[in-house]
Amino acid sequence: MPRRGSRTAGDTTTRPGPVADRAADPARGVYGISVAAELVGADPQSLRLYERRGLLEPARTPGGTRRYSADDVARLARIGALLDDGLNLAGVSAVLDLEADNARLRARLDAHEAAEGSPESGQPGR
């Protein structure tokens, strides 16, 4: 008899588990600072500096260890690209803020346009 939770020969089903759950949520912190830094070609001290400057805020474990999510890693890559383009950290902060504002405004515009075209409004969509 197989052990509880073990697979038998021919069992091709996948079971969700902690690893699958982590991969499904890009906002969940799963990477340590060294791994996150390596993924974006930076050093851990740079990531600490970006955090002090308010460019990102990684999750923390109960013990205080930083945990970077896939979203954080993407943001770090964007920070690196902006730095490579010659911006300083103040400029990077301004660009990231403007990009976030732009995304929020686009979402509001999309929602407004969708509402105008809805059957309840009685008006055709654009």
N, C-alpha and C positions, 0 to 999 in steps of 0.2 A: 504494500500500500504506500503511495507517495506521501511525503510529508505535507503537512498543511501549508498551502501557499506555493508549493513547488509545481513546476510544469511537468507534464508527462510527455513522452515521445509523441510527436505529431500535433502537439498543442501549439497552434499559431496565433492564439488570441493574445491581444495586448491588454494589459491591465493598467489603468491609470495609477500613478504613484507620485511620490514627491518630485521626481525629476520631470515627469510629464507635466505636472501642475506648474512647475517653475517655468518651463518653456512656453506654456500657454499664456502667461501673464507677463508682458514686456515691462510692466512697472514694478515687478517684484525684485527686490535686491537679492542677487544670488552670487555676484562676483566680489571677491576680496579686492582690496586696493591694488595689490601687485598684479593680479590678473587683468583688472580693468585697465590699468596703465599699460600693460603689455599689449592688450587688444588694440589700443589707439596709438601705440608708439610713443608714449610719454613716460615720465618717471612718476613714482608715487608722490614725491614732494610737489610736483606740479598739480596733481589732483587735489592735494591738501590746500594749495594756494588758491585754486579755482573755487574751492568750497569757502575759504575765508573771504574771498571777494564776492561771494553770493552768486556765482555763476551756475552752481548746482548744489543740490542738497541730497546726498545719498541717504538711504535708510540706515538705521543703526540697530545692532543687536542689543539685547538687554545689557550686555557687557560693554557696549559702546563701540564695537567694531563696525567700521563702515562696510556697507553692502551695496554694491552698484547694480542697477537693473540694466536690462537691454536698452531701455529708454535713456538711462544715464550714459551708457556707452555711446549711443548715437549722438547725444548732446556733446559728449567729450570729443567725438570725431568732428563735429561741427565747430567746436571751439578751436581745435587744432587747425582746421582748414582756414578759419578766419585769421588766426595768428600767422599762418603761412602766407596769407594774402597781405600781411603787413600791418594789421590792426593791433593796437595794444589792448590790454584787458578792459579798459574803460570802453573802447570802441566795440570790443566783442560783446560786452554787456549791453550796450545800446542796440546793436544789431539783433541780438537774441530777444530783447524786449520788443523791438519793432516787429520781428517775425512772429512772436507770440500774439501781439496785438492784431496783426494782419490775419492770422489764423482764426482768432476769435471773431473778427469782423466778417470774414468770409463765411464762417459757420452761421452767423446771424443772418447774413444776406441770403444764404441758401435756404435757411428755414423760412425766411420771409417770402422768398420767391415760391417756395413749395406751398406755403399757406395761401398765397394769391391764386395759385392754380388749382387749389383744392375744390371739390364740389360744394363745400359749405360756403365758400366765398362768392360763388356765382360768377366768378371771373375766370377767363381762360388763363392758363399759364403762359409765360413768355417763351 
